[in-house]
Amino acid sequence: MAVTAAPGIGPFVRLKLRLIANGLRGRPARVAMFVVGVLFSGFFAVAGYAIFAIPGVADDPHAAGILLPLGGTVIVLGWLFLPLVFFGVDESLDPARFALLPLRRRTLVRGMFAAALAGLPAVATLVAMAGMVQTAAGLGGPFAALGQLAGIVCGLLLCVAVSRSVTSAFATALRSRRSRDLAAIALALLAAALGPLQLAVLAGAERADWDTVATVADVIGWTPLGSPYTIGLEIAAGRAWAAPLKLLIALAAIGGLLWWWSATLENAMLGTAAEGGRRATGTDRTPVDLLLVRRLPRSRFGALVSREVRYWWRETRRRASLLTFSMVALFLPVSLTIGSGSPGSMVIFVGALAALALANQFGFDGSAYATNITAGVPGRVEINSRAAAHAIYTIPLLVVVAVLVGALSASPGRIPGTFGLLIAAYGVGLGLVLPVSVRAAYAFPASTNPFAMSSGGGPAKGLLTFGLLFGAVLISLPLQIVALALGPVWLWIGLPVGIAYGVAAFLIGSGIAADLADKRAPELLAAVSPQR
Amino acid sequence: MTVPTQRTDEQVAAMSLRGLVKRFDAKLAVSGVSLDVPAGSFYGLLGPNGAGKTTTLSMAVGLLRPDEGRAFLLGYDVWADPAAAKARLGVLPDGVRLFDRLTGPELLAYHGLLRGMDAATVDQRARELLDVLELGVGNRTLVVDYSAGMKKKIGLACALLHGPRLLVLDEPFEAVDPVSAALIRDILQRFVAGGGTVVFSSHVMEVVERLCDHVAILSDGVLRRHGTLAEVRGDRSLEEVFVQVVGGRVATGSELAWL
């Protein structure tokens, strides 16, 4: 009857840990992925610590003044965007699941905030930032270290607050499916734009003089992004008055973000309203004509390809990945040129990256894949139709990239050879990705957040993607070396050789994938069906 | 109870399951289900939530690999000869297992072409089904934005499109309004009258009692009763038999006094 006192943060943290533990129970593959995640986090933590500790060891306050605020800013931005781009937002504590519990907003925000802190990324970030404490200690003794310690704790809180509030606000602010889809796409584009932007900034930094950078770092040190990371440095530099001010800036930012989060949380808990079934009518076209994309055969293959083509555009996750890739593919050559690098050096990377969109292609379908099993679609048709549909979008884009690279390096003659390299890397990427997409498929959660992956093991799935990309680049590398070695000859033979290389790799990979799909269709369906 | 006349001359059972077993982690979801569904029958698979109905039907139609046991559809082994078994099978899977980012007409066309039908037949049948089920021939709404009842109807249309001899339906009447339910019942009865076989799962006694000539009761992954409706029911109501077989609690005692 009587509602007892509001629970503290304990139950939320325990719930989060229990969710992680239960996710691992009895699943050796998940445990292995988790261990890889731990190793990766450990590496990040140690490397970060080492980097941030260098200015202290070298006794260089000038370098510290640049590294700490800028490094801290990168970490905050990383917390904001990495989950969106690579690892997926952790939805294990979805606010909608608490909607019916008599919890006050304050309790919920506090609890979920604490739960977000309990996890590998937070621990790794804290350890990495601890390097800043050592730097502060080296430069300014124990008081500076103490100030910096308070600073990095604030910094971590800031990271988590930014990550939770922004993703929560964006993913839930919009009601209908349609506008939600659009918002997701916009966010994907924003996230994708960040990479090229950063490259451009780095390229600019190479040429800029360090005094300017130091000034920028100084300014950033007074914004919420950098202020928590420079508290110790201010004390070390004898400006003790600045420390409480910067602490205040950081705390105000955290408070503001939490307030914003709690304001959007109520919307998040309401979930999604159903959209009225608008009946747009008025077409004389037959069902088959409506389904089939122009000029595709009126057959099983045509139907499969058409459905995939429509899905790449209509399904939010797919469209987001397609648009993200387009951004990266078009902006990478440009920003490399700005950075006085050669745009040709990223060609195989772009080609391999294109194929990555298919890494969990069956996961996009979810349990709908049952349709194809019931209809008895052979694995060969299944795999080839999916690759064909993806190629319909990708190959024109690769042509544009090749032209762009040719234009940027002011040698139109390079275009065919570059396109050959792109196709080769795309083919190799598909050859690697297709079997993996069958063997290591996983379910996306039935969530409103298009960036969400299933809870637990998120970093490990991101690692698998990295591995695939690395492998594809590695296998395509010989061709790139040959291209460089041959020089002008490659301009002539590049296109046919590249296409042959790519097609061969694709045929090998798709053959393996088709066999796997034939043998493991039910297991594949079970793997991509949300829950069970 | 009128048993529809059988017009098939094949004596082979429409669906026959032999010792199906499925384990999920430590839990035994289905333990040794053996069942024969006579051709031309209207077969109801009853059971409380979590009894293993969906798991059993998934194994029967080739969507979930059984740990042990075999399943035959119209005489073909589902796991040894899937192509032959699936050719004359129509399935309405549980939940929303449809490519729901297509519009209704597109989805039907997809199913038809996937089954290797020629485009003209697909168009003609799809229009007819959309018309009869009141889904709208020119409706450009994506299936994901359909209501629950409309989703069931489009799913049923997809299962019927290629003219199967056996229909396996998982909870076809769940979340369907009474008018649509009556329409679905009528379509299914016509299908059986035409010599087809329907197997469907449900936990709504009234529907099963009204439609089926054969029933099976499943609980905790074990087949408790099966046979014709008259055999299973005896002189009691199906609900009484069900509650007794499943052994659940149907009344409260002295607890919950604070309610």
Interface residues (C-beta under 8 A of the other chain):
Chain A: M1 G26 R177 E275 G277 R278 R279 A280 T281 G282 T283 D284 T286 P287 V288 L290 L291 L292 R298 S299 R300 G302 A303 L304 S306 R307 R310 Y311 R314 E315 D365 S367 A368 A370 T371 N372 I373 T374 A375 G376 V377 P522 E523 L525 A526 R532
Chain B: F24 D25 A26 V61 G62 L63 L64 R65 P82 A83 K86 A87 L89 V91 P93 G95 V96 R97 L98 F99 D100 R101 L102 T103 P105 E106 L108 A109 Y110 H111 G112 L113 L114 R115 G116 D118 A119 V122 D123 A126 R127 L130 G136 G138 N139 R140 T141 L142 V144 D145 Y146 S147 M150 C158 W258
